[in-house]
Amino acid sequence: MSGPHRTNEGTPLPESVRDHLGHELRGVYTVAVPEPRYLGDEPQVPERFEPQIERLETRLKTHEEGTEAVEQALDRILDAFGVAPEPDGQDVPAKDGSAKDNPGKAGSAV
């Protein structure tokens, strides 16, 4: 065969035929995966992937904890300068009218 979707004569198979054959092959070549015993159980991961998954989980946990620590530190710094964070993440300007998040807006003449 000259290509993945060609007959012996070199003409491509119609899309409907390819779809039908694909459907038939998926039905024949399905892999039996054991169902979870309890709701929320994860499917079993092959042992060869366990070290990589553990490293990824460790990185994710470290990232989350680091992000929280930085956020808390920044909140303390903002409190020290009298800037109160808004719920949407933008900072409210300090009493003197300055705002670090919007340098073009604070104290500029329009």
KATA-V730936 format. One record per run of one state. SS is the DSSP state (H for helix, E for strand, - for the rest). FROM is the first residue (numbers start at 1). LEN is the number of residues. If there is no record, write none. Layout:
ss:SS from:FROM len:LEN
ss:SS from:FROM len:LEN
This chain:
ss:- from:1 len:5
ss:E from:6 len:1
ss:- from:7 len:5
ss:E from:12 len:1
ss:- from:13 len:2
ss:H from:15 len:14
ss:- from:29 len:18
ss:H from:47 len:35
ss:- from:82 len:3
ss:E from:85 len:1
ss:- from:86 len:5
ss:E from:91 len:1
ss:- from:92 len:19
